[in-house]
Every structure is written in C-alpha cells, then in structure tokens.
Amino acid sequence: MIDKPVADFTLPATGGHVFSLSAQRGTPLVLYFYPKDSTPGCTTEAQQFRDLHPEFVAAGCGVLGVSRDSLRSHENFKAKQGLPFELLSDGDEALCRQFDVIRNKKLYGKEVRGIERSTFVIDRDGVLRREWRGVKVPGHAQEVLDYVKTL
C-alpha cells in the first residue's frame, strides 16, 4: 500500500548475504520482482538496472532484484550479467505474496502461476512510495531512476 510502512522481511541474497529490510533503514531501496533468471525479458531488465546502477548509487538508493529462483541460479545470472547489486531468493514466495505479485499467466497457451514483473520504491524510513505493476521492460529502469531522484 502506497504511503504505508513495508513489513520487515529477511531473505537469502547472492554473495552469501542475508538481506533484512530493517537493516536497510536510512537508505531508499528499489525492489524489482522478475519472473525468471536468464530469460530474455528478465536479462534485459537486469542489464538496464546494471547500466544505470552508478546513477542509483549517486542518488543514494539501493537496488535489489527478486525472483523465486534458487541462490545458485541467482549467482550464475549475477556473474554472467555482471550485476553490481544483490538478488534475493524468494523460493517460498513469502515476499511475492507480501507484495502481491504472483499471478496466473498464459505461457504458450497454458496457464501458469508466476511473478508479474513489478517494481517498488521504499523510502529511507521503510515506507512504500511508488509501485509499477505489469512492467514493460524498455525504458523502465530509467523511469524508476527518474522517480528515485525526486525523493
């Protein structure tokens, strides 16, 4: 819910880290949810956040990617794409449910449950300030960066 505090969460992250929202207080955060490591749209989205990462850092904002993939899959994806930010593994979908990003989608004519590409900006006090749902990848990371610069 926009303008409401985000409930604390803790998830395993790449690089042997454990990420906890409460430990992030004081720093704005972009949390982007994506369906699957190493798929075309998700790779393009990760590359765009990667390429703009220095500007997010300059704006004092962290970036994290989230999917249901395993840490091993995340580590491979992160290394292959040279991602300068961590990826969170939400294997039990707890964070996906918290942000309501699981949807039934059509894939090759079959209905499957998956993550709807979505991005959330949480301010330095842990309050949700902006959300994008059903994201189209082209230009999205730049749009998020433009918003972050207004915080």
Buried (B, 14 or more C-beta within 10 A) or exposed (E): EEEEEBEEBBBBBBEEEEBEBEEBBEEBBBBBBBBBBEEEBBBEBBBBBBEBBEBBEEBEBBBBBBBBBEBEBBBBBBEEBEBBBBBBBBEEEEBBEEBEBBBEEEEEEEEEEBBBBBBBBBBBEBBBBBBBBEBEBEEBBBBBBEBBEEE
